[in-house]
Amino acid sequence: MSAVPPLLSRRAFHTAGLLFTAGFLTGGCGGGPDTGSTRSGELRVGQSTPPVSLDPAKAGGESLLFTNAAYEPLINRAPDGSYQPALALSWRYLGSGNTSFEIVLRPQTRFSDGTPVDAEAVKANIQYFRDAAGQASAFLAAISSVEVVDELTVRLALAEPHPQLPAVFTQDLFAGSLISPAGIARAADLPALTFGAGPYQLVPGETVAGDHYTYARNPGYWNPAAVHYDKVTIKVLPNENTALAAIRTGQVDVITGTYAIVDGAKSAGLRVASSPNLVMGLQLNDRAGTLSPPLGDVRVRQALNFAVDRAKITKALLGEYGVPTEQPAAPGGDGYNETSFYSHDPLRAKQLLAEAGYPAGFALPVLIPSNSASTADLVQAVAADLDRIGVKVEITAKEPTAANMELTRYPASIMGWGVLPVYFMGRGLWLRDAIGLNPFHSTDPLLEDLDRQAAGADEAARAELDRQIVRRVVELGWFIPVCLSPVFLFSRAGVSVGDTPGQALPSLTSWRPAD
């Protein structure tokens, strides 16, 4: 281990490999009503990573661009964040408490193989997604039974309250991206073929796994006016500079990217769309002080938060595109608190450390993945601020898979995740049994109680409870959020990606020829 001096570089900072992600990063608009659109020949897209799988039940966030092209969701999250009918015409919770949910399907819709989209298909999908144990499985775990009411109506009974099923059944979280029952029966083929009801379908003969993926228009798609291209090709371009060169020379029309290439994209006359919804900072894993006794005191954790100059770091690393934040929520979004809890106050930080019995500070080991210069830049910047109050950050970089497996050996680690509804973030990040990122199973009775209340509340009451949950997380100081880092799309003048400021970027199914 070694302490690392400060290094602030906008050029070097870009999105770190996320430790927790469940869509909302590149997810976007599926089908949905559309009129007056025009269709062009081919859309060519550059994406930095290939899909882990084309099977929506086994895919991760990096696969959304590839799966959304072929798999239509039950519910469409539009670019403005609203939920719109797609394969489902309507949906609702029955009664109170969020333990019964009904979906009514759109009539006369079919999968690309010609089989109908009906209630039996929905039931088969829910069972398949749960058994696949992929990313979507956890979001469906509360469903205890699926009742086929009639050909187009499904009712779900839940073993515990679940207030976010509409979000689960959008394209963002995979579970609503229905697979043909014939495709489920051929599960071994799903990683490399598509069996959806979306606007496009994979062309295997024009696809080379890991290099490029070609999709043709689905002639049986229920809403042909919403299909804006006859052909879509997604090219895997791992190097950002290579991707930028490809779009400059017209080899592709749209690329995903990070802040590292913003200036180059602007100078090339490209359109820049961004969505600041990746929360970056440090996570304090050892909240009970098992490995690092000082972290067991809330005053110490709060001192670390008071010490960080979020505005300075954000401006240095992300310029105009970053948003300083102390909370795991985005402005105007689910759970966001307008009033801040922490200011940049090193004197207050030193006072709290002294009150907790650490006037001279202490050493803080931090684990980061070794494959990201951006992670190092961020942690080094935070380390410089903490050094001013006597806290010496000792950084260890390990291969990403190993880093994820060793969170219980380090009191702190890099923090990076996509902003999600509070219900989902609790289950992934801060509740006692949270999956993955609460390695010591830290718990807080008030936080657990607020979560139980929010899970069973109606939408109006849940909004205030979610704000209380986020506020409590901030007060506990279990995390040191620093900034909301953006996700970017860069496009040539002939393509409109249809982004809405403050919302997650829409996927290629809503991109269209520019006017």
C-alpha positions, -999 to 999 in steps of 0.1 A, spaced: 0 0 0 11 35 -6 -4 70 -1 -10 87 -35 -5 124 -40 -33 145 -56 -38 143 -94 -66 163 -110 -70 157 -147 -102 162 -167 -87 143 -196 -79 112 -176 -113 110 -158 -140 89 -173 -166 64 -161 -151 37 -139 -161 1 -141 -193 1 -120 -195 -22 -90 -233 -20 -90 -254 -13 -120 -289 -23 -131 -297 -3 -162 -307 33 -162 -272 39 -177 -278 34 -214 -314 21 -212 -341 41 -230 -371 42 -252 -385 10 -266 -414 11 -290 -444 31 -280 -467 51 -302 -450 71 -329 -464 89 -359 -448 108 -388 -414 92 -385 -392 85 -415 -371 54 -421 -335 55 -433 -312 28 -445 -287 19 -418 -278 31 -383 -242 23 -374 -233 24 -337 -199 21 -319 -201 6 -284 -171 1 -261 -179 -34 -248 -195 -65 -263 -226 -80 -247 -220 -106 -220 -250 -124 -235 -278 -116 -259 -301 -134 -235 -319 -107 -215 -322 -130 -185 -285 -133 -183 -273 -100 -196 -258 -70 -177 -259 -33 -182 -233 -34 -210 -258 -55 -231 -287 -31 -231 -278 -15 -264 -278 -50 -280 -309 -65 -263 -332 -34 -266 -330 -35 -303 -347 -69 -305 -366 -73 -272 -397 -51 -267 -405 -43 -230 -439 -46 -214 -436 -10 -203 -417 17 -221 -397 43 -202 -398 73 -225 -369 97 -228 -387 121 -204 -387 94 -177 -425 87 -179 -439 51 -183 -458 45 -215 -476 14 -229 -456 -10 -250 -465 -47 -250 -486 -39 -220 -516 -16 -225 -521 -10 -188 -508 -20 -154 -518 -14 -118 -514 -24 -82 -545 -41 -68 -556 -30 -33 -532 -15 -9 -497 -25 2 -481 -32 -32 -485 -70 -29 -507 -76 -60 -500 -64 -95 -520 -67 -127 -508 -64 -163 -531 -62 -194 -514 -69 -227 -518 -52 -260 -539 -74 -283 -527 -89 -316 -490 -85 -310 -465 -112 -320 -429 -122 -314 -406 -121 -344 -411 -159 -348 -448 -153 -353 -461 -167 -320 -485 -145 -300 -475 -123 -271 -500 -135 -245 -505 -140 -208 -489 -175 -209 -458 -160 -225 -455 -135 -197 -458 -162 -171 -432 -183 -189 -409 -153 -190 -412 -145 -153 -404 -181 -145 -374 -182 -169 -360 -149 -157 -362 -160 -120 -346 -194 -127 -318 -178 -148 -304 -161 -117 -292 -131 -138 -295 -94 -131 -333 -94 -134 -338 -123 -111 -334 -103 -79 -360 -78 -90 -386 -106 -95 -378 -124 -62 -408 -110 -44 -433 -126 -69 -448 -157 -53 -472 -167 -80 -484 -157 -115 -520 -161 -124 -532 -162 -160 -566 -145 -157 -573 -146 -194 -555 -145 -227 -542 -109 -222 -543 -105 -184 -518 -115 -158 -519 -111 -120 -489 -113 -98 -490 -121 -61 -461 -109 -41 -447 -124 -9 -436 -89 3 -443 -54 -8 -426 -43 -40 -434 -7 -51 -413 -7 -83 -427 -34 -106 -435 -9 -134 -398 0 -134 -388 -37 -134 -409 -43 -165 -393 -16 -186 -364 -21 -209 -340 -7 -183 -341 -37 -160 -345 -65 -186 -373 -84 -169 -400 -68 -191 -381 -76 -223 -402 -106 -234 -387 -137 -250 -407 -159 -273 -417 -192 -256 -400 -209 -285 -369 -190 -276 -371 -200 -240 -374 -236 -252 -342 -231 -270 -324 -215 -241 -290 -227 -253 -294 -205 -284 -304 -173 -265 -269 -160 -259 -262 -157 -296 -297 -153 -313 -327 -132 -306 -363 -142 -301 -380 -110 -292 -410 -88 -302 -389 -57 -307 -384 -35 -338 -353 -54 -350 -340 -89 -350 -304 -102 -352 -291 -113 -385 -267 -142 -375 -251 -144 -409 -240 -108 -407 -229 -109 -371 -195 -118 -356 -197 -122 -318 -174 -98 -300 -168 -77 -331 -201 -65 -347 -238 -73 -344 -262 -67 -373 -300 -63 -369 -327 -61 -396 -361 -46 -393 -387 -70 -378 -415 -70 -404 -441 -82 -378 -434 -54 -353 -466 -41 -338 -457 -4 -344 -439 -1 -377 -441 37 -376 -416 37 -347 -390 18 -367 -366 44 -379 -340 23 -398 -340 -8 -420 -308 -20 -406 -287 -14 -374 -251 -25 -369 -234 -22 -336 -196 -23 -338 -175 -31 -307 -149 -4 -304 -131 -8 -270 -107 21 -274 -124 55 -271 -100 73 -294 -105 46 -321 -143 51 -317 -139 89 -321 -118 84 -352 -144 60 -366 -173 85 -361 -151 114 -375 -145 94 -407 -181 84 -411 -176 47 -403 -202 49 -375 -230 74 -368 -232 72 -329 -207 62 -303 -209 58 -265 -181 75 -246 -168 94 -216 -156 128 -207 -121 119 -220 -132 125 -256 -157 154 -252 -134 180 -265 -124 159 -295 -161 152 -302 -169 189 -301 -141 199 -323 -153 173 -348 -187 190 -349 -204 160 -332 -236 164 -312 -230 157 -275 -258 142 -253 -251 135 -216 -269 122 -186 -252 128 -152 -265 97 -133 -234 78 -122 -227 84 -85 -189 83 -79 -170 85 -47 -158 63 -18 -177 36 0 -170 30 37 -174 -7 39 -164 -11 75 -192 8 92 -188 -10 125 -151 -4 128 -141 -41 125 -110 -34 104 -107 3 110 -120 12 145 -124 49 137 -150 42 110 -172 27 137 -179 62 150 -205 82 130 -186 114 138 -156 101 120 -176 91 89 -192 125 89 -158 142 93 -146 125 61 -176 139 43 -171 174 56 -135 173 45 -142 167 8 -144 197 -16 -170 182 -40 -174 213 -61 -136 216 -67 -131 180 -75 -161 178 -98 -151 209 -118 -115 197 -121 -125 162 -133 -157 167 -152 -160 204 -161 -195 215 -171 -208 180 -173 -204 169 -137 -227 176 -107 -213 177 -72 -233 155 -48 -233 143 -13 -262 118 -18 -269 87 -39 -297 104 -58 -299 128 -88 -314 163 -87 -352 161 -94 -350 123 -91 -363 97 -68 -353 104 -31 -334 136 -38 -330 161 -10 -329 198 -19 -312 208 14 -276 197 18 -262 181 49 -225 185 43 -206 216 33 -169 217 26 -158 224 62 -123 211 71 -125 228 105 -157 210 113 -141 178 101 -112 182 125 -135 190 154 -155 159 148 -123 138 146 -111 152 179 -144 146 196 -142 110 184 -107 106 198 -87 109 167 -73 144 167 -42 133 148 -62 114 122 -56 78 111 -47 56 81 -75 46 57 -68 17 33 -89 20 1 -93 -7 -26 -98 3 -62 -98 -16 -95 -66 -15 -115 -81 -10 -149 -94 26 -145 -73 57 -145 -105 76 -137 -109 58 -105 -74 66 -95 -79 103 -103 -110 105 -82 -96 87 -52 -64 107 -54 -84 139 -53 -104 128 -23 -72 116 -6 -57 151 -9 -87 166 9 -86 139 36 -49 144 41 -56 180 52 -75 167 82 -48 141 90 -64 110 74 -39 92 52 -55 73 24 -36 41 14 -46 29 -20 -44 -7 -32 -53 -14 -68 -63 -49 -78 -78 -66 -109 -115 -57 -110 -129 -92 -103 -105 -96 -74 -114 -62 -61 -151 -70 -60 -144 -102 -41 -122 -86 -14 -144 -58 0 -144 -75 34 -106 -71 36 -106 -33 31 -124 -7 52 -131 15 21 -133 11 -16 -143 30 -48 -180 38 -51 -197 39 -85 -232 30 -95 -260 42 -117 -288 61 -99 -318 39 -94 -351 41 -76 -345 42 -38 -361 8 -34 -335 -9 -56 -306 10 -42 -315 -1 -7 -314 -37 -18 -281 -34 -35 -263 -9 -13 -274 -2 23 -300 -26 38 -287 -53 61 -291 -80 34 -281 -59 5 -266 -78 -24 -229 -72 -31 -221 -37 -16 -229 -41 20 -201 -66 27 -202 -64 65 -241 -64 66 -242 -31 83 -277 -22 96 -295 8 110 -330 3 126 -344 36 114 -332 29 78 -347 -6 78 -380 8 92 -382 36 67 -376 10 39 -405 -12 52 -428 18 52 -418 29 18 -421 -6 2 -458 -7 11 -467 29 5 -486 45 -23 -466 67 -48 -474 100 -30 -464 88 5 -434 69 -9 -418 100 -24 -414 116 11 -403 83 27 -377 79 -1 -363 114 7 -361 104 44 -342 72 34 -317 91 13 -313 117 41 -306 90 66 -280 73 44 -263 107 41 -264 113 79 -249 79 86 -219 87 65 -217 52 51 -206 66 17 -186 96 5 -203 106 -27 -184 132 -47 -201 137 -80 -226 126 -105 -206 116 -135 -222 116 -169 -229 90 -195 -223 103 -230 -236 97 -266 -218 114 -295 -236 115 -328 -232 128 -363 -255 155 -376 -277 131 -394 -289 113 -362 -311 125 -334 -307 105 -302 -337 122 -286 -322 129 -252 -340 147 -224 -319 168 -200 -317 152 -165 -330 118 -177 -312 86 -186 -301 85 -222 -325 67 -246 -314 36 -264 -311 32 -301 -348 21 -306 -357 58 -303 -329 73 -323 -339 85 -357 -328 105 -387 -324 141 -377 -347 167 -392 
